[in-house]
């Protein structure tokens, strides 16, 4: 009997999936490379055109969705559309002023953002005591006969504040878990818990979810440590679950959406069922503008939260997809800003702004099509509401300002035109000016990244928590180790020993005795660092300890930044971090670094 030949294995499904995933990854990287090598001169125009079309389209749809209910209530049929048009004109003027007349340096100012966030907190606190309740949510306040919603106005302010925190925190992915969690979460949680707690006090869980959405995205873009991500999402998930469990109304909404084993015919399902009926009636072409049937008092909040259902009924699938394309244009503009900007603050802020605008739109659409429970979030630029519309236009204005003024990553063949003539030259001058400010900030952070921004040790020292500091130091070093090391340093200095006594410790002890947790006596015993010298990384201190006392002087001299150009690896390490998922921008850098004036240094390098 002849042996049976082993058949050649054909391509398995697993192989196809891997090849498909690899191909998609390559295509995504190619898209990023193309976007990262494009100029930003057309981005403000695209943003303005997209926002104006969405806003004008929203006014038309508000008129179509609200006129019937206005007439049935004995009111003027054009009242809500006229109000929406007034807020649209006001918001567009604010957008132009922010985008073209206010320098970005003002958005990056810590005092300005702290004052703005404090003002929003005061307004939200006033809502709790003198606010107006609508539909069970107490999130409005009446000022001079005008009703505003502070939770909407606070969205762009919170995003800019979070961007400032994450861009100036230095290394939030290195160190012990207690340090990384504190450095990444503590300052951001101060603002988020304050604003989010005041919003939840008005029973508006939908708006609080929007805050949690852009906070989570910006936190991931900051690339924190794994323990920080797990801790943050665990806290947010537990808080969301607790808020759902304590409210029977929220539990009922979730069951109405996801309980597929039963048919939802209760009164609480009327709004969701009417929205699905409107979308089903519209078909591909729709029944015609103004011809909706569900808006005849069948669909609650037809002009507000469920305006997308009216769009789908009157304009059909074609009109609904057109709205999605417009939001896709906003994503396209934001991607170009993120990939070209060299400012970490602008990157984080752009990620937060686009997550807010497009993420809220996707949540509203998912609610209408039955993929999410009814949470009551408006469709940005389209739904009725002056506060929501003005807040969205403010966000668009900030994106326009970023596109015009952000310092750019250098690309092949791009010239830096600085002067006082055309608007393009003025924008280039602003880019250079902001670039110098960003470079100074990053140089300061790079000099001591572990101790920049908020740190656990600064918090302990500020509030004189010495006992807690001693307990924390004792958990990372043997009992009495810090005191013994301090005595060694003092005795060596008194006898003419080396000031850098920490370098003589064993590698294991030097790794444990982080200088950020040493007692004040040991910190003061060290000699001052020479000007222009970067602090030693913990791994460098371990290497010093291994080299012994003979190479101490050479090692100390080697820490001084040399005048010669750094090697390519050192240059890459000194560059600001790129948000997670966007690191392929480095492949598009085909020219030398900028000169002192912010332009290109001259020569071109060959394509890699």
Secondary structure, 3 states (H helix, E strand, C coil): CCCCCCCCCCCCHHHHHHHHHHHHHHHHHHHHHHHHCCCCCCHHHHHHHHHHHHHHHHHHHHHHHHHHHHHHCCCCCCHHHHHHHHHHHHHHHHHHHHHHCCCHHHHCCHHHHHHHHHHHHHHHHHHHHHCEEECCEEEEEEECCEEECHHHHHHHHHHHHHHHHHHCCCCCCCCCHHHHHHHHHHHHHHHHHHHHHHHHHCCCHHHHHHHHHHHHHHHHHCCCCHHHHHHHHHHHHHHHHHHHHCCHHHHHHHHHHHCCCCCCCCHHHHHHHHHHHHHHHHCCCCCCCCCCCCCCCCCCCCCCCCHHHHHHHHHHHHHHHHHHHHHHHHHHHHHHHHHHECCHHHHHHHHHHHHHHHHHHHHHHHHHCCCCCCCCCCCCCCCCCHHHHHHHHHHHHHHHHHHHHCCECCCCCCCCCCCCCCHHHHHHHHHHHHHHHHHHHHHHHHHCHHHCCCCHHHHHHHCCCHHHHHHHHHHHCCCCHHHHHHHHHHHHHHCCCCCCHHHHCCHHHHHHCCHHHCCHHHHHHCCCCCCCECCCCHHHHHHHHHHCCCCHHHHHHHCECCCCCCCHHHHHHHCCCCCCCCHHHHHHCCECCECCCCCECCCECCCC
